Amino acid sequence: MPIAFLDRDGAIVVDKHYLDDPSGLEFLPGAVDGLKTLSAMGYALAVVTNQSGVGRGYFSRQTAEAINTRLVRLLAERGVVIEAVAMCPHAPEEGCDCRKPAPGMAHRAARRIGQGFGGAVVIGDKESDIGLAKAIGARSILIGEAGADPHGADGVAEDMVEAAAIIAMLDDAPAGKGTDK
């Protein structure tokens, strides 16, 4: 079963810049439907999220974990199963091995799921998400507006529904058409 590594803020939920309250979670349009589609396509879903607000002292690790726990619960209530959540609580200058684009969180999530990176895809709204995909040899979809700089992504989608459609097309593409990484 391949893994879809998903950014949280800006891909699944509205990016509120240092969200520090679980009640502030707000799904982006199409997020739940897109995640359901990915799951139906056979992808295990894993959230991988940089949360430098912890390392910068804006909120506690416990608050960040409570936000992630609420996200998983809200998605489960809507029929979406998140198999793993990995969070980097470090500030950028800490030089950890888990802050995207470093692959540490993807390795942790893959171990929890019991899968490797074969067939994996990374979906996120930042260049660091695309960098993570490159670091683990996965395909990547950038969530952004039409005309956004793709940063080398395999596709640009306006929302998670379109991201799932692009992945379906990539999955169906014949070998040798640029889909093998």
For each residue, the residues with C-beta under 8 A, 3 or more apart:
1: 42 43 44 113 115
2: 42 43 44 115 118 119 120 121
3: 43 44 45 46 83 109 110 113 115 117 119 120 121
4: 38 43 44 45 46 120 121 122 123 167
5: 46 48 106 109 120 121 122 123 132 133 136 138
6: 11 12 35 45 46 47 48 122 123 124
7: 10 11 12 47 48 49 100 122 123 124 125 126 129 143
8: 11 12 13 47 49 68 71
9: 12 13 14 15 16 19 49 125
10: 7 13 14 15 28 124 125 126 143
11: 6 7 8 28 31 123 124 125 129 143 160
12: 6 7 8 9 27 28 31 35 47 71 160
13: 8 9 10 19 25 26 27 28 31 71
14: 9 10 26 27 28
15: 9 10 125
16: 9 19 24 26
17:
18: 53 58 59
19: 9 13 16 24 25 53 67
20: 24 53 58 59 63
21: 24 63 67
22: 25 63 66 67 69 70
23: 70
24: 16 19 20 21 67
25: 13 19 22 67 70 71 74
26: 13 14 16
27: 12 13 14 31 32 74
28: 10 11 12 13 14 31 159 160
29: 159
30: 33 34 158 159 160 161 162
31: 11 12 13 27 28 34 35 159 160
32: 27 35 36 75 78 80 160
33: 30 36 37 160 161
34: 30 31 37 38 159 160 161 162 163 164
35: 6 12 31 32 38 39 45 75 80 160 164
36: 32 33 39 40 78 79 80
37: 33 34 40 41 161 164 165 168
38: 4 34 35 41 43 45 160 164 167
39: 35 36 42 43 45 80 81
40: 36 37
41: 37 38 164 167 168 171
42: 1 2 39
43: 1 2 3 4 38 39 121 167
44: 1 2 3 4 83 84 113 115
45: 3 4 6 35 38 39 80 81 82 83
46: 3 4 5 6 82 83 84 85 86 106 109 110 112 113
47: 6 7 8 12 68 71 72 82 84 85 86 109
48: 5 6 7 85 86 87 100 105 106 109 122 132
49: 7 8 9 68 85 86 87 88 105
50: 87 88 99 100 128
51: 54 64 87 88 89
52: 55 56 88 89 90 91 92 99
53: 18 19 20 56 58 59 64
54: 51 57 58 59 60 61 63 64 89 90
55: 52 89 90 91 94
56: 52 53 91
57: 54
58: 18 20 53 54
59: 18 20 53 54 63 64
60: 54 63 64
61: 54 64 65 89
62: 65 66
63: 20 21 22 54 59 60 66 67
64: 51 53 54 59 60 61 67 68 87 89
65: 61 62 68 69 87
66: 22 62 63 69 70
67: 19 21 22 24 25 63 64 70 71
68: 8 47 49 64 65 71 72 85 87
69: 22 65 66 72 73
70: 22 23 25 66 67 73 74
71: 8 12 13 25 47 67 68 74 75 82 85
72: 47 68 69 75 76 82 85
73: 69 70 76 77
74: 25 27 70 71 77 78
75: 32 35 71 72 78 80 81 82
76: 72 73 79 80 81 82
77: 73 74
78: 32 36 74 75
79: 36 76
80: 32 35 36 39 45 75 76
81: 39 45 75 76
82: 45 46 47 71 72 75 76 85
83: 3 44 45 46 109 112 113
84: 44 46 47 108 109 110 112 113
85: 46 47 48 49 68 71 72 82 109
86: 46 47 48 49 98 104 105 106 108 109 112
87: 48 49 50 51 64 65 68 105
88: 49 50 51 52 96 98 99 100 104 105
89: 51 52 54 55 61 64
90: 52 54 55 94 96 98 99
91: 52 55 56 94
92: 52 99
93:
94: 55 90 91 99
95:
96: 88 90 99 102 104
97: 102 103 104
98: 86 88 90 102 104 105 108
99: 50 52 88 90 92 94 96 102 104 128
100: 7 48 50 88 105 124 126 128 129 131 132
101: 127 128 129 130 131 132 134 135
102: 96 97 98 99 105 132 135
103: 97 106 107 132 135 136
104: 86 88 96 97 98 99 107 108
105: 48 49 86 87 88 98 100 102 108 109 132
106: 5 46 48 86 103 109 110 117 120 122 132 135 136
107: 103 104 110 111
108: 84 86 98 104 105 111 112
109: 3 5 46 47 48 83 84 85 86 105 106 112 113
110: 3 46 84 106 107 113 115 116 117 120
111: 107 108 114
112: 46 83 84 86 108 109
113: 1 3 44 46 83 84 109 110
114: 111
115: 1 2 3 44 110 118
116: 110
117: 3 106 110 120 136 137 138
118: 2 115
119: 2 3
120: 2 3 4 5 106 110 117 133 136 137 138 139
121: 2 3 4 5 43 133 138 139 140 141 167 170
122: 4 5 6 7 48 106 129 130 132 133 136 138 139 140 141
123: 4 5 6 7 11 129 140 141 143 157 160 163
124: 6 7 10 11 100 128 129 130 132 140 142 143
125: 7 9 10 11 15 129 142 143 144
126: 7 10 100 129 130
127: 101 130 131 151
128: 50 99 100 101 124 131 132
129: 7 11 100 101 122 123 124 125 126 132 133 140 142
130: 101 122 124 126 127 133 134 140 142 150 151 152 153
131: 100 101 127 128 134 135 151
132: 5 48 100 101 102 103 105 106 122 124 128 129 135 136 138 140
133: 5 120 121 122 129 130 136 138 139 140 153
134: 101 130 131 137 140 152
135: 101 102 103 106 131 132
136: 5 103 106 117 120 122 132 133
137: 117 120 134 181
138: 5 117 120 121 122 132 133 181
139: 120 121 122 133 154 167 170 179 181
140: 121 122 123 124 129 130 132 133 134 152 153 154 155
141: 121 122 123 153 154 155 156 157 163 166 167
142: 124 125 129 130 148 150 151 153 155 156 157
143: 7 10 11 123 124 125 156 157 158 159 160 163
144: 125 148 150 156 157 158
145: 148 158
146: 156 158
147:
148: 142 144 145 156
149:
150: 130 142 144 153 155 156
151: 127 130 131 142
152: 130 134 140
153: 130 133 140 141 142 150 156
154: 139 140 141 166 170 179
155: 140 141 142 150 163 166 167 170
156: 141 142 143 144 146 148 150 153
157: 123 141 142 143 144 160 161 162 163 165 166
158: 30 143 144 145 146 162
159: 28 29 30 31 34 143 162 163
160: 11 12 28 30 31 32 33 34 35 38 123 143 157 163 164
161: 30 33 34 37 157 164 165
162: 30 34 157 158 159 165 166
163: 34 123 141 143 155 157 159 160 166 167
164: 34 35 37 38 41 160 161 167 168
165: 37 157 161 162 168 169
166: 141 154 155 157 162 163 169 170
167: 4 38 41 43 121 139 141 155 163 164 170 171
168: 37 41 164 165 171 172
169: 165 166 172 173
170: 121 139 154 155 166 167 173 179
171: 41 167 168 179
172: 168 169
173: 169 170 177 178 179
174: 177
175: 179 180
176: 180
177: 173 174
178: 173
179: 139 154 170 171 173 175
180: 175 176
181: 137 138 139
